[in-house]
Amino acid sequence: MNRPLRLLSRLDTFWFERAPAARPAILRILVGVYILYYLARRYQMYLKIAGSDPSLFKPVGVASHLEKPVPVRVFRWTLIATFVANVLFILGLRHRYTGPLFAGLLLWIMCYRNSWSMIYHSNNVLLLHAIILGLTRSADDLSLDALEKATESEDPHWRYGWPVKLMSTVTALTYFLAGVAKVKGPLGWRWDSGEALRSQIAVDGVRKELYASRAAPLAYALYDKLFLFKVMGIGSLFVELVAPFVLVSKRLSRLWAAGAFGMHWGIYFLMRIKFRYQLLGLIFASFFDLERLLNRLELRLARKAAR
């Protein structure tokens, strides 16, 4: 086999890895439940935002075609429709239709919400994960669709592997872009000096104190230790810039996911910023063979039932 064919073969193996149907199905349920929780907590807030002063409306994304805000009642019914589609997405009922419907509604809701005040970039990966799962066969197992068919899925198959790989790639590229943004900024590679990170944490702490919140106690305790901020700055840059390259190895990608997970908890303890999708580890779930955990749980339950 010549070199181009070997390269194509490796690329095919990388992108179209065989996986069981349970893997994207578990991700569908996890992501779907989290989004339902996320939207339910913000239902009243979203309605309040939708009724804000129209002069604050600066449409972005798929809402950019709007010349003015939609009536609040229209937004309310669209949000309710998103909740219904969200539940159907979790249950995996008529996923061929409800999956794309949910992905489209969620995209519109998120873009419309970001058309007011500021854009929340932290939701981008969550939204992309939902779109990937909504547009692929993530309901061939652990779903009402699968119960209706009452047949075993064709496991493992590449059709279940590539959506999961795409989710991991989207996650890795997001962190990589964050690293590039740092080194392309005014400080360049000097961002790893520690001073920039310490200043960022200090400004965040002052803002919290001024607006009746509290800065993280750990930020006060570590402020004079510039060396630690230098270590954290280098560490965060490393985690972000190597992200796409760890995808070539499952072991490396899982070590990277553990490091990024720890980085987010470090951000929380230093700045009290709650990136919940990241802090719960859900953003990194696609890097792991979650069906193995399910199999172990089923085995334990079977052993307990046999006693």
N, C-alpha and C positions, 0 to 999 in steps of 0.2 A: 504494500500500500504506500503510495507516494505521500509527500508531506502535506499537500493541501487536503487530501482525503483524510489523513490522520487528524488534522486540525478540525475538519468538519465533524469527524466522528467524536472527538473529545467535546466539541461544542454541543453536539446533539446529546451526548451523555450528561453534560452539565445542565443544560436547560430542560431536558425532557427525562429527568430522573423518574424511575418508576416508584410509585407510592400508593399506599392503600387509600381507599375512598374515605376512611375514617379521619385521615389527617386534615384535609381541608374542611371536613364536616365539623370537627372539633373547633377549628379556627372560626368557622361560621357562627357557631353558637357563642363562643367567647366574645368575639367582636360584636355580634348582634346584641348580646345581653349588656355589654358595656355601653353601647350606643343608646340603648333603651334607658339605662340608668342616667346617662349623660343628658339626654334630651328631657327626661321627666323632671330632673332637678332644675332645669332651666326653662320650663314651659312658661311660667308667669313672666320671667325676665325677658324672654324672647317676645312675648306679646307686648310688654311695656316698651321694648325697643322699637317694635314695628309701629307703635303709635307715637314715636318721637317727632320732633320738629322736622318737617321735610327738608329743611335747609341742611340738615346733617347727613342726608342721604347721598352717598357717593358710590354708585353701583359698581361691583366688581364681578369677575368671572361670568358665569352663565346668567347672572342678573344684570350684566352691563348693558343689555339692550333696553332696560327700563329707563324711561325719562323721568319718572317720579315713583314714589313708593306705591305698592299695591294697597288697597283698603285692608284694614286690620282684620276684618272678617274673612277676607280671602286668604290672608296669611294664616289665620287660625285654622281654617279648614284644611289648608295645605299641610300644616303641622300635624293635625289630627290624622290625615291620610298617611303621613310619614310614620306615625306611631303604629297604625294598622299594618302597613307594609313591613315595618320593623319586626313586629310579632310574627308575621307570616315568614319572614326571612329566617328568624330563629327556629321556627317550627319546621321549616323546609317544606312548605305546602305550595304546590304549583310553582316551584322555584324557577322554572324556565321563564315564567312571566313575572312573578313577584320579586325575584332577585334583581333583574334590571330595573323594575319599577322602584324598588327601595333605593337602589344606588342613585337613580336619577333624582328622586325626591330629596334624598339626603344631600346630594350635591347642590341642589337649588337652595335648600334651607340654609346650608352652611355659607354659601356665597351671599345670600340675602342678608344673613346676620352680619357677615363681615363688611357689608356695604354701609354699616353705621359705625361711627367712631374709629375703631382700629381693626386691623386685620390680624386674626389669631393664627399665626403660622403653625403653632403647635398641633393644630387639628388636621394638618394636611396629610400626614401619614395615616392617621385613623380613617380619613375619608377615602384615600387611595386603597387601603386594605379592604374597606367595605365594597368599593367598586369592583375590585378584582374578584372577591368572593361572590358578589352579586351577578357577575357576568360569566362565571365559570361553573363547572359542575361540582359545586360544594355541598349539594344536598342529595348525593347518591347514597349516603349512609347517614344514620342518626337523624332521620327526618320522617315526616309523614309521607312524603313521596316514596321513600324507600319501603315503608310499611305497606303502602298500597300495592307496590309491585310484588312484594313478598318473594323476591328472588335475590340470590346473592349477587353482589356487585362484582365486576371483573377486576379483582384486586390481585396484585398491584398493577397499576397502569400509568403511563406517562401523562394521561389526561388529568390525573390527580396530583402529579408531581410538579408540573410547570407553574400552576398558579401559586403554589407555596413558595417555589423558588423566586417567582416574580415579587411576592410580598417581601421576602428577605432582601432582594435586590433594591426595592424601593426604599426600605428602611436604611440599608447601608449607604445608598446614594444621598439620602437626606442628611445623614451625619457628615458625609464627605463634603457636601455643599456648605455645611456650617463651618467646617474647618477651612475650606477655601475662602469663605467670606472673611474669616479672621485674618488670614495671611495676605489677603488682597486689600485689607483695610488700611487706614493711615499708619498703623504701627508695623504692618508687615510681619516678618518673622520675629520682631521684637515683642510680639504679643505674649511669647512664652517667658518673658522676663519676670512675670508674677505681679508686676506693678499694675498692669491693665486689669487683670482679674481682681486684684484687691480693690482697685478704684471702682470697678463695676459693682462689687459686693457692697462697698461703702455707700455708694450713691443709692443703691437699692434699699439699704438699711435706713438711710436718712429719709428717703421718701416714705417708707413704712412708718417711721416715727412721727413724721409730720401729718400723716393722714390717719391718726388714731389707731394705728396698728403697732406691732412690736417687731423690731429687728431680731434676727436669730441670735441668741446668746453666744453661740459658737463663733459668730462673726466678730464679736467684741473680743473674745478670748484669743483669737488667732491673728488679729489685725497687725500686731507688731512683728509677727513672724513671717517676714517676706520670703524666706527660703521655702516655706511650706506652700505659699502661693505660687512660687516658681515651679515647684514640683507638680502642683495641681494643674498649672497652665500647660506645662509640657505634656502631662498625662492626658489632658483633654484634647490637645491638638493631635496627639498620637492616636487616640481612640477614633477621632473623627477622620483623620486623613488616611488611615490604613483600612477603613471600613470596607471599601469595594474589593480590596485584595484578599480579605479573609474568606470571601465566598468560595474560593477554590478548594477549601478544605472544611469539612464538617466540624472537625475538632477545633480548628482555628476560629471558625465562625461562632462556635458556642463559647469559647473563651472570650472572644470579643464581646459577645452579647452580655456575658457576666460582667465584664469590665464597664460597658456602657450602662448597664443596670446600676452598678455601684456608683458610677459618676452621677447619675440622676439623684440617687439618695444623698450623695455629697452636696449637690446643689440644694436639695431640700433642707438639709441641716444647716447650711451656710446662709441661705437666702429665703427659706420657707416658701419656695416656689413649687407648687403642686402640679407637676406634669403627670396627671393620674394614669394615663394610658402607659406611660413609661415606668412610673413608680410601681405599678402593679405587675410589670413585666410582660404585659400583653403585646406590646410592640415587638418583643423579641420571641414570641411564641412560635413563629414560623421557622425558627432555627432549630427546633427540637422535634423529635418524633413523638408527638403527644399521644399517639395511639398506643404506645407501649405503656404509658401510665394507665390508660383506660383498660388495657388487657390485664395489667396487674391488679387493678381494682376489681375487675370481674372475677379474676381467679381467687382473690381473697373472699369475695362474697360467696362464691361457689363452695369454698372450703368451710366457711361458717355455716352455710345452709346444710352441708353434708354432716355436720356434727350432731 
